Amino acid sequence: MATHKSAIKRARQNEKRREQNRARKTRIKNVIKKVTDAVAQGTPEAAQKTLNEAKSVIHKSAAKGVIHKNTAARKISRLARMVNSKES
């Protein structure tokens, strides 16, 4: 366990960030599931709406450093391709 004042603060900050990152990653997984479910139901309007929501969540997570920007781009690209293939 940390004994210096600065090390104690750093440990507190790390724990707080770990929890925030975990919540953000869970949120990413949930919005991806929402898009997948909307595509499976066959409603293009709902799928497009959830895709836009998912894009926002994924971009924000990448901006905060939770996931790498290329990972975010890949996830968004795959979701968009899934939605667009079901629309046509």
C-alpha positions as CSV (number, residue, x, y, z in Angstrom):
1,M,0.0,0.0,0.0
2,A,1.1,3.5,-0.7
3,T,2.6,5.5,2.2
4,H,3.6,8.9,0.7
5,K,0.9,11.5,0.5
6,S,1.2,11.8,-3.3
7,A,1.2,8.0,-3.8
8,I,-2.0,7.7,-1.7
9,K,-3.6,10.4,-3.9
10,R,-2.4,8.6,-7.1
11,A,-3.9,5.3,-5.8
12,R,-7.2,7.1,-5.2
13,Q,-7.2,8.7,-8.7
14,N,-6.3,5.3,-10.3
15,E,-9.2,3.6,-8.6
16,K,-11.6,6.3,-9.6
17,R,-10.4,6.2,-13.3
18,R,-10.6,2.4,-13.3
19,E,-14.3,2.5,-12.3
20,Q,-15.1,5.3,-14.9
21,N,-13.3,3.4,-17.7
22,R,-15.1,0.2,-16.7
23,A,-18.5,2.0,-16.9
24,R,-17.6,3.5,-20.2
25,K,-16.6,0.2,-21.7
26,T,-19.8,-1.4,-20.5
27,R,-21.8,1.5,-22.0
28,I,-20.0,0.8,-25.4
29,K,-21.0,-2.9,-25.2
30,N,-24.6,-2.0,-24.4
31,V,-25.0,0.5,-27.3
32,I,-23.5,-2.1,-29.7
33,K,-26.1,-4.6,-28.5
34,K,-28.8,-2.1,-29.0
35,V,-27.7,-1.5,-32.6
36,T,-27.5,-5.2,-33.3
37,D,-31.0,-5.8,-31.8
38,A,-32.4,-3.0,-33.9
39,V,-30.9,-4.4,-37.0
40,A,-32.3,-7.9,-36.1
41,Q,-35.8,-6.5,-35.7
42,G,-35.6,-5.1,-39.2
43,T,-36.6,-1.5,-38.5
44,P,-34.2,0.8,-40.5
45,E,-35.2,4.0,-38.7
46,A,-34.6,2.6,-35.2
47,A,-31.3,1.0,-36.4
48,Q,-30.1,4.3,-37.8
49,K,-31.1,6.2,-34.6
50,T,-29.3,3.7,-32.4
51,L,-26.3,3.8,-34.7
52,N,-26.0,7.6,-34.2
53,E,-26.2,7.2,-30.5
54,A,-23.6,4.4,-30.6
55,K,-21.3,6.6,-32.7
56,S,-21.5,9.3,-30.1
57,V,-20.7,7.0,-27.2
58,I,-17.8,5.3,-28.9
59,H,-16.2,8.6,-30.1
60,K,-16.5,10.1,-26.6
61,S,-14.8,7.0,-25.1
62,A,-12.0,7.2,-27.6
63,A,-11.5,10.9,-26.9
64,K,-11.2,10.1,-23.2
65,G,-8.6,7.4,-23.9
66,V,-10.8,4.5,-22.8
67,I,-10.3,2.7,-26.1
68,H,-7.9,3.5,-29.0
69,K,-9.1,5.7,-31.8
70,N,-8.6,3.0,-34.4
71,T,-10.6,0.6,-32.3
72,A,-13.4,3.1,-32.1
73,A,-13.3,3.7,-35.9
74,R,-13.4,-0.1,-36.5
75,K,-16.4,-0.6,-34.2
76,I,-18.3,2.3,-35.8
77,S,-17.4,1.1,-39.3
78,R,-18.7,-2.4,-38.6
79,L,-21.9,-1.2,-37.1
80,A,-22.5,1.2,-40.0
81,R,-21.9,-1.6,-42.5
82,M,-24.3,-3.8,-40.6
83,V,-27.0,-1.1,-40.6
84,N,-26.5,-0.2,-44.2
85,S,-26.6,-3.8,-45.4
86,K,-30.0,-4.4,-43.8
87,E,-31.5,-1.1,-45.2
88,S,-31.0,-2.1,-48.8
